[in-house]
Amino acid sequence: MKSWFLLSLLCFLSVITLAQTEKIILDTDLDSDVDDVGAIAMLHTLADHERVEILGIIVTSNDLFAPQCADVLNHYFKRPTIPIGVEKGIPLENASKYTKALTQAFPHRLQNYDDAEDAIQLYRKLLAAEPDSSVTIVTIGHLTNLRHLIESAPDAISELSGLELIEKKVKLWACMGGQFPEGKEANFYRPDPESTKIAVDQWPGRVIYSGWEIGNNIITGGTYLKKSLSPASPVYMGYERYNDFAGRQSWDQSILLYLISPDSYWNLSPSGKALVREDGSNAWKRDEGAHQQYLTEKTPPRELAKIIDALMVGIYRDGF
Ligand SMILES: [Ca+2]
């Protein structure tokens, strides 16, 4: 009995010791699809259990209510001071099924799109303040703001260029985007394939891609979510407005699950580099000296869906 107890204690302690708190900047196109809402809900569950620290949220979207909607989610999950950045000076619209409704229904700090910070300044400020090689940038949308970070010049925030800041501060770019080993996926081709090509070609460090094929078979946000969430939750309202809990692919949540448990649920491709064409489609070139890899399937998608659904409703198990 005693040895069983000691063994259990050792296993528990090893899980605690191994679990790192990942410093994350999330770059999201919180507008057209609802998996961004699911990913942000999941991120807050992980923050509740100190698996991640959310440094900031970059909203890469032309949706008039997207930054306020991110702010709504941060307020609901009791992190109302998370800084939010947007691309300034762009034409705005509201085509989202849920951003306006959430903004009107729930408390938030930002009253207008332009109350959010400038995305490039925020990216630079957040990176400059962190220790070397400590930040993971997670992109779950298109790459316009990331491209602008790469191309940013030294300024009052940092004497380093954007590329130098990335080299010094970022340990990983975790990217939901592309289709592997070859294909055409929306984050890469719509609406800004030029920025995709620049970001992928010029990125100086390690990249892990979760391609379209990974999240496409993982269906979450259905009946389980409806039963498990309070109707007073903005996550509930988001999924209700989007497709009334008919279930949705989990492209954006998948890269987060990989991040907190990199050895568990997927295999990694051999090292190489994504080759982005002008139309945003991509291929793959194997290269042992390169620092990019993409996820390949290992765990049945139905199992992954259960884990992601649980994390989206706030349930966390040790050992993820
Ligand atoms: Ca997205």
Residues whose N, C-alpha, C, O or C-beta is under 5 A from the ligand:
A	BS01	CA	D29 D36 I140 G141 D252
